[in-house]
Amino acid sequence: MSCHMQELRDDTTIEWTVHPFRKNIRKSAALLFLLAGLSLFFHIAMASPGNNPTLFTIAVSVILFLSLRDYFFPTHYRLSAEGVLVETTFGRRFKRWNSFRSFSLDANGLFLSPFEGRSRLENFRGLYLLLDGNGPQVASYVKERVLARAMPLEGVAR
């Protein structure tokens, strides 16, 4: 059995957009109802004679809404020879392939990690890509690039 590195086709890109809010209208309506209910609860809980909690209620509502911004707004992903680009309503994030050493696939997405094994820091330094029915294609593409371009750890023989 011979082992050889498959030559990467560096002109290939994969692009997709995920918008969970539009994917399941009932779930989205329930979430909006829950957020409105929580805001109303905070408004009532903070109300007292001579105290108008309207600004506090608005602040809580905005914070709750923005904490779920990846659900409410679309996210566009682009995988290319250079790396991974994630574009959201609030900004762009680009990471080169040599930043990643491993990845894992789950039911909702693919997680790219800068660590070879599990680490407590990977949630802060990794990148999670939401998938839209394209899991096998994205996983194959990522596998080629992560294995081909992974940075060797210093002081560790491979």
C-alpha positions in Angstrom: 0.0 0.0 0.0 1.5 3.3 -1.0 0.8 6.6 0.7 0.9 9.8 -1.4 -0.3 13.3 -0.9 -3.1 14.2 -3.3 -2.3 17.4 -5.2 -4.7 20.2 -4.2 -6.7 22.0 -6.8 -6.1 25.5 -5.6 -8.6 27.1 -7.9 -11.5 25.5 -6.2 -13.7 27.5 -3.8 -16.8 26.6 -1.9 -19.3 29.2 -0.9 -22.6 29.1 1.0 -24.8 31.3 3.1 -26.6 30.2 6.3 -29.5 32.0 7.8 -31.1 30.0 10.6 -33.8 32.6 11.2 -35.4 31.9 7.8 -34.8 28.1 8.0 -37.4 27.4 10.6 -40.1 30.1 10.9 -41.9 28.5 13.8 -38.8 28.2 15.9 -37.9 31.8 15.0 -41.3 33.1 16.0 -41.1 31.2 19.3 -37.7 32.8 19.9 -39.0 36.3 19.2 -41.9 35.6 21.5 -39.5 34.4 24.2 -37.3 37.5 23.8 -40.3 39.8 24.0 -41.5 37.9 27.1 -38.1 38.3 28.8 -38.0 42.0 28.0 -41.5 42.4 29.4 -40.5 40.4 32.5 -37.5 42.7 33.1 -39.6 45.8 32.6 -42.2 44.6 35.2 -39.5 43.4 37.6 -37.6 46.7 37.6 -40.7 48.9 37.8 -41.3 50.6 41.1 -43.0 53.9 42.1 -41.1 56.8 40.6 -38.9 54.5 38.6 -39.3 54.2 34.8 -37.3 51.1 33.6 -37.8 51.8 29.9 -34.2 52.5 29.1 -33.1 49.4 31.0 -35.7 47.3 29.2 -34.5 48.6 25.8 -30.9 47.8 26.8 -31.8 44.3 27.9 -33.7 43.7 24.7 -30.9 44.9 22.5 -28.3 42.8 24.4 -30.5 39.7 24.2 -31.1 40.2 20.5 -27.4 40.9 19.6 -26.3 37.9 21.7 -28.2 35.8 19.1 -27.0 37.8 16.0 -25.7 34.6 14.3 -29.2 33.3 14.4 -31.0 36.4 13.2 -28.6 37.5 10.5 -27.2 35.6 7.5 -23.6 34.3 7.5 -21.7 33.8 4.3 -18.8 31.3 4.2 -16.1 31.1 1.5 -13.4 28.4 1.5 -10.6 29.0 -0.9 -7.0 28.0 -1.5 -5.9 30.9 0.9 -8.2 30.0 3.8 -11.6 30.5 5.3 -13.6 33.7 5.1 -16.6 34.3 7.3 -18.8 37.3 6.5 -21.5 38.5 8.8 -23.6 41.6 9.1 -21.2 42.9 11.7 -17.9 42.1 10.1 -15.5 39.7 8.3 -13.1 37.1 9.7 -10.4 35.4 7.6 -8.1 32.6 8.7 -5.4 30.9 6.6 -5.4 27.1 6.4 -2.1 26.8 8.2 -3.8 28.2 11.3 -5.7 25.0 11.7 -4.4 21.6 12.9 -7.6 19.6 13.2 -11.3 19.7 12.6 -14.5 18.0 13.7 -17.9 17.6 12.1 -21.2 17.5 14.0 -24.8 17.6 13.0 -24.9 21.4 12.6 -21.5 22.4 11.4 -17.7 21.9 11.2 -15.3 23.2 13.8 -11.8 24.1 12.8 -9.3 24.0 15.6 -5.7 25.4 15.9 -4.9 22.5 18.2 -4.1 18.9 17.3 -6.1 17.5 20.2 -8.9 18.8 22.5 -8.0 22.0 24.4 -9.9 24.3 26.7 -8.9 27.2 24.5 -10.2 25.8 21.2 -13.6 27.5 21.6 -11.9 30.8 21.8 -9.3 30.3 19.1 -11.2 28.0 16.7 -13.7 28.7 14.0 -17.2 27.1 13.7 -18.8 26.9 10.3 -22.5 26.3 10.2 -23.4 23.9 7.4 -26.5 23.9 5.1 -26.7 20.3 3.9 -23.2 20.5 2.4 -21.4 18.7 5.3 -19.6 15.9 3.3 -18.4 18.3 0.6 -17.1 20.9 3.1 -15.5 18.2 5.3 -13.7 16.7 2.3 -12.4 20.1 1.2 -11.3 21.1 4.7 -9.6 17.7 5.3 -7.5 18.2 2.2 -6.3 21.6 3.3 -5.9 21.1 7.0 -3.8 17.9 6.5 -1.8 19.4 3.7 -1.0 22.7 5.3 -1.0 22.1 9.0 1.8 23.9 10.8 4.1 21.5 12.6 4.3 22.0 16.3 7.7 23.3 17.5 9.8 20.7 19.2 7.5 17.8 18.2 8.7 15.3 15.6 6.1 14.1 13.2 
